[in-house]
Amino acid sequence: MPAVYENLGVRFLYPENWSVVDEERDDWPRSVTVQSPNTSFWTLLIYPPRQATGPIIDHVIETIREEYRELEILEGEDEISEMLTTGVDVCFFYLDLLVESKIRVLSTPSATLLWHYQAESREFDEMEPVFRAITTTLLQTQVASH
């Protein structure tokens, strides 16, 4: 049975055995992260509507780069719930592990949403359907509420 996150003006489902870190802030962006029991996590950053998407993607990349100097970055896009999302795919090494990460962004009438998910490469392929399911429930509720 999935757990339900409903706060910060968004709603999504996530695995019930994952933990939630919710950052309530008065300024932007607002964020929530759901963390698997292993290395996987899915983070949502919520910005005001009509926020320029390029700079917020660049900011997330630079945040990753502060921790992991050598990044491989490729442009990426996904269609989720009949919506085209754009962003980047990022790979880097942590110790001897390859880490895969996807950053996607979508503007809605009520907010600009950026989600970032990552896992160690051996876990990534197994977890990507879970990440996509979380994102799908987020986007379905965003569309339904407008």
C-alpha positions in Angstrom: 0.0 0.0 0.0 1.6 3.3 -1.0 1.9 6.2 1.4 0.5 9.6 0.4 2.4 12.9 0.6 0.1 16.0 0.6 1.7 19.3 1.6 3.4 22.3 0.0 0.5 22.5 -2.5 1.4 19.1 -4.1 0.3 15.5 -3.7 1.9 12.2 -4.7 2.1 8.6 -3.7 5.4 6.9 -2.7 6.4 3.5 -1.2 5.3 3.2 2.4 8.7 1.9 3.5 10.5 5.1 2.3 11.2 8.0 4.7 10.1 11.6 4.0 12.1 14.8 4.6 9.8 17.8 4.2 11.4 21.3 4.2 8.8 23.9 5.2 10.3 27.3 4.2 8.9 30.7 3.7 11.1 31.3 0.7 11.5 29.4 -2.6 12.1 26.7 -3.5 10.2 24.5 -1.2 11.2 20.9 -1.2 10.4 17.4 -0.2 12.5 14.2 -0.5 11.5 10.6 -0.2 14.4 8.2 0.5 14.4 4.5 -0.1 15.9 2.1 2.5 18.8 1.7 0.1 20.6 4.4 -2.0 17.7 5.8 -4.0 15.9 9.1 -3.4 13.4 11.3 -5.2 13.4 15.0 -4.5 10.8 17.6 -5.5 11.7 21.3 -5.6 8.7 23.7 -5.9 9.2 27.1 -7.4 6.7 29.9 -8.1 4.8 29.7 -11.4 6.5 30.9 -14.6 10.0 30.4 -13.1 12.7 30.2 -15.8 13.6 26.5 -15.9 17.2 26.7 -17.3 18.6 28.4 -14.2 17.0 26.1 -11.8 18.3 23.0 -13.6 21.8 24.7 -13.7 21.5 25.3 -9.9 20.8 21.6 -9.2 23.7 20.6 -11.4 26.1 23.0 -9.6 24.9 21.6 -6.3 25.8 18.1 -7.4 29.1 19.4 -8.8 30.1 20.9 -5.5 30.1 17.3 -4.0 31.2 15.3 -7.1 33.6 17.2 -9.4 33.4 15.1 -12.6 29.9 14.8 -14.0 28.7 13.4 -17.3 25.6 15.5 -18.3 23.3 14.7 -21.2 20.1 16.4 -22.2 17.0 14.3 -21.5 13.3 14.3 -21.8 10.4 12.1 -20.7 6.8 11.9 -21.5 4.8 11.3 -18.3 1.0 11.4 -18.1 1.0 12.8 -21.6 3.2 15.7 -20.6 6.7 16.3 -22.0 9.2 17.0 -19.3 12.7 18.2 -20.1 16.0 18.2 -18.2 19.3 16.4 -17.9 20.6 13.0 -17.1 23.7 13.0 -14.9 26.2 10.3 -14.0 29.2 10.5 -11.6 31.3 8.3 -9.5 31.1 8.1 -5.7 33.9 5.9 -4.3 33.9 3.0 -6.7 30.2 3.3 -7.5 28.6 4.8 -10.6 25.6 7.0 -9.6 22.8 7.8 -12.1 20.6 10.8 -11.7 17.8 12.4 -13.7 16.6 16.0 -13.3 13.3 17.0 -14.9 11.3 20.2 -14.9 7.7 21.1 -15.8 5.8 24.4 -15.5 2.2 24.2 -14.4 -0.3 27.1 -13.8 0.3 26.9 -10.0 4.1 26.1 -9.8 7.3 25.2 -11.6 8.2 21.7 -10.5 11.7 20.2 -10.6 12.2 16.6 -9.6 15.5 14.9 -9.2 16.0 11.2 -8.6 19.1 9.1 -8.3 20.5 5.8 -7.3 23.6 3.7 -7.6 23.7 2.3 -11.1 23.0 -1.3 -10.1 19.9 -0.1 -8.3 18.8 2.6 -10.8 17.2 0.3 -13.4 15.2 -1.4 -10.7 14.1 1.8 -9.1 13.3 3.9 -12.2 9.8 2.5 -12.5 9.2 3.5 -8.8 10.6 7.0 -9.5 8.3 7.3 -12.6 5.3 6.1 -10.6 5.9 8.8 -7.9 6.3 11.4 -10.7 3.1 10.2 -12.5 1.0 10.6 -9.3 2.4 14.0 -8.8 1.7 15.2 -12.3 -1.8 13.6 -12.4 -2.8 15.5 -9.3 -1.3 18.8 -10.6 -3.3 18.4 -13.8 -6.5 17.4 -12.0 -6.3 20.4 -9.7 -6.3 22.9 -12.6 
